Amino acid sequence: MHVNEIDIDIGFSFFCPMTGEVISSPEAFGPSPATAFILSPEVDEFDFLSPELEHVWQEVKAAHGEALPWELLGEFCKKLEGHDNLVLFSLTSSGIACGPVSSTIHICIDFAYLASEHDEDGEEDECEDEDECEPCEVDGGAVASDALSDALLPRHLPLAALEPLLAGYRYVAQNVSDEPGCDATDMLVGYRDLASGEGFMAFEFEGSDEEESCGTPLERLQSGERLAIQLHDGYLADGVELIDGKDYSPTSKEIRASEKLEESTLPGDPRLLPEDTGFYAIGVGLDGYRLAVEPIAISCGMNGESLVRAAEFPLSLRRRVAAYLARLA
């Protein structure tokens, strides 16, 4: 077992490095499929303990009587020293009450989780596209962490990538437009920053009702806007066509994880699959002579307004989008 001791603030959110699911945050608390155990301070039982480790805990408990789990954590971890796939994150938040106080929550993750690629119900997920899906094994070892796949999405693209990006956007946008002859570029959502949570179309000036074009996409970028390049043409869980021109749907595991998350978190969580009025997108801004890229989501309201927020793509979608962007780079 490997141990990481980390100081955090009270509002810190811990996401599972294997699945991307939130485990501990001010709004949500619960295990991911890759969680081995969760232990809060001074509790009578583990918040969560995987069935695979239950017998190990029972051995420790039997040897030390009625002691509580947080009192026996050191002994429990000694029993797990041979499990090199387990990584323990001890997250300590500190503050001032009547004096300095601190609290530590222990979250243990099984980094071998991706090696099996099995569903919660024991069925094995099939790759969406075996030709483009990255192998689950590298040199005989499992991919260490879903967090590694974040590096697949580039942070910058050459400026020349703007035209093919816009061509792909027009393709998927036209598939959802019910107005014949409509120029999809005129409906390109722009935004200034993610904190504002607002978007606006090409014909809208900020603070003005005047409806006229703000210019070409490049001129909009040069004015400081960021543009939201829509990635698919419908509700993900129903199956869609992506900006790369090929069909796509999330894995059954990703759909179930999103449904489970929806039951326990506030609406608007960046990892929920977009509803039929929302889309995953690539946010594009101008950084010198390059395009700055960020993963975002768009929610479309009844009155034509658009809300833009940060997003975490499902792993299968991230792989497809990363391969598409790599071709543009």
CORNOR-V544970 format. One record per residue. PSI is psi in whole degrees, -180 to 180 (NA if undefined). OMEGA is omega in degrees with one decimal (* if undefined). Layout:
PSI_OMEGA, PSI_OMEGA
This chain:
139_177.1, 138_-174.7, 131_175.3, 121_177.1, 123_-171.2, 130_173.5, 132_-177.0, 167_171.2, 171_-170.3, -25_-178.1, 10_-175.2, 140_174.9, 129_179.3, 121_178.5, 140_178.5, 125_-179.2, -12_-179.8, -34_-174.7, -16_-177.5, 0_-179.3, 146_176.7, 135_177.3, -43_-179.2, 125_177.4, 171_177.3, -23_-177.5, -19_-172.7, 153_179.0, 124_178.5, 161_-175.3, 156_167.1, 170_177.2, -21_-178.9, 5_-177.8, 131_176.6, -44_172.6, 158_172.8, 133_-179.8, 116_174.7, 161_-177.6, 139_171.1, 45_176.2, 160_-177.0, -24_-179.4, 163_172.4, 142_171.3, -36_175.0, 138_176.3, 122_-177.3, 148_179.2, -31_-178.9, -26_-178.1, -1_-176.5, -42_-177.6, -32_177.3, -44_179.3, -39_-179.8, -35_176.5, -44_179.2, -44_-178.5, -41_-179.8, -31_-178.0, -15_-174.3, 20_172.2, -134_-171.4, 17_-179.8, 152_-178.3, 158_-176.5, -43_-177.3, -23_176.3, -24_-176.5, 14_-176.4, -42_-179.9, -44_179.3, -39_179.1, -43_-179.0, -34_176.9, -39_179.1, -19_-177.0, 12_-175.4, -27_179.9, -5_-178.1, 84_-176.0, -14_179.0, -11_-177.3, 133_177.1, 124_-178.7, 126_175.4, 113_177.1, 107_-172.2, 115_-175.4, 122_173.8, 141_-176.0, 157_178.6, -170_-179.7, 126_171.7, -107_169.7, -2_179.1, -176_178.5, 133_177.4, 155_176.6, 158_179.8, 137_-177.4, 129_171.7, 136_-177.0, 122_-180.0, 120_-178.7, 129_-177.3, 137_175.4, 105_-177.3, 2_173.3, 3_-174.1, -45_-177.1, -15_-177.9, -30_-176.9, -35_-177.3, 36_179.8, 147_174.9, 170_175.0, -26_-178.8, 10_175.1, -5_179.2, 148_-179.9, 129_177.5, 141_174.4, 145_177.8, 146_179.0, -41_-178.4, 102_-173.1, -25_179.8, -30_-176.3, -18_-178.1, 135_179.1, 147_-179.4, 145_178.3, -14_179.3, 135_176.8, 116_-178.3, 40_176.5, -4_-179.2, 152_-179.3, 152_171.9, 128_-169.3, -39_-172.0, 143_173.7, -26_179.2, -27_178.9, -29_-177.0, -13_174.7, -32_-177.9, -14_-179.1, -31_179.4, 118_-178.9, 151_176.3, -18_179.1, 151_173.3, 155_175.0, 152_-179.4, -29_179.8, -16_179.3, -11_-176.8, -45_-176.9, -50_177.2, -32_175.2, -45_-179.7, -36_177.8, -43_177.0, -39_177.8, -45_179.8, -37_-177.6, -51_-177.7, -33_-179.6, -38_178.9, -28_180.0, -22_-179.4, -4_-179.5, 134_177.2, 14_179.6, 107_180.0, 137_178.5, 3_-179.6, 134_176.3, 112_-176.2, -29_-178.6, -29_178.2, -16_179.5, 17_-179.0, 121_-177.9, 131_175.9, 163_177.6, 157_178.8, -47_179.7, 166_-177.0, -24_-176.3, -33_-177.5, -27_179.8, 30_-179.6, 155_173.9, 165_177.3, 151_-176.4, 174_-175.6, -31_-173.4, 5_-175.9, 128_171.3, 141_178.6, 125_178.6, 16_-177.7, 145_176.9, 0_-177.6, 128_-177.6, 98_172.6, 162_-171.9, 139_174.1, 1_180.0, -177_179.1, 164_176.9, -40_179.7, -41_178.2, -36_177.6, -42_176.6, -42_-179.4, -25_178.4, -4_178.8, -3_175.7, 159_165.0, 145_-176.7, 140_180.0, 108_-179.0, 104_-178.0, 138_-172.8, -17_-175.9, 168_-169.1, 16_179.8, -168_-179.5, 125_-171.5, -45_-174.2, -18_178.6, -6_-174.4, 133_-173.6, 176_168.5, 131_-176.6, 171_179.0, -19_177.5, 2_176.0, 7_-178.7, 156_179.8, 152_179.9, 144_165.2, 148_179.3, 161_175.1, 159_178.5, -33_178.2, -42_-179.9, -37_178.1, -45_179.8, -40_179.5, -39_178.8, -41_178.4, -40_178.2, -41_180.0, -38_-177.7, -28_-179.2, -20_-170.7, 1_-178.3, 168_178.4, 150_175.1, 149_179.5, 5_176.4, 133_-173.3, -10_-178.2, 0_175.6, 141_175.7, 135_-179.8, 144_174.4, -180_-175.4, -6_173.8, 20_-178.2, 160_-175.4, 147_163.3, 148_-176.9, 166_170.9, 122_175.0, 130_-176.6, 125_174.1, 172_-179.2, 125_178.3, 90_-175.0, -120_178.6, 22_179.4, 164_172.2, 126_173.3, 133_-171.6, 139_175.2, 144_178.3, 129_-178.7, 175_172.8, 151_178.6, 130_171.6, 129_-175.2, 127_-178.4, 175_-177.3, -29_-174.7, 17_176.8, -7_179.7, 156_179.4, 136_176.1, 130_-177.7, 132_-179.1, 164_176.3, 154_-177.5, 155_170.8, 111_-178.1, 145_167.7, 149_-174.6, -43_-178.6, -36_176.7, -41_-179.2, -39_179.0, -43_-179.1, -45_-178.7, -39_178.9, -42_179.0, -38_178.7, -47_-179.3, -32_178.8, -35_178.4, -32_178.9, -25_-177.9, NA_*
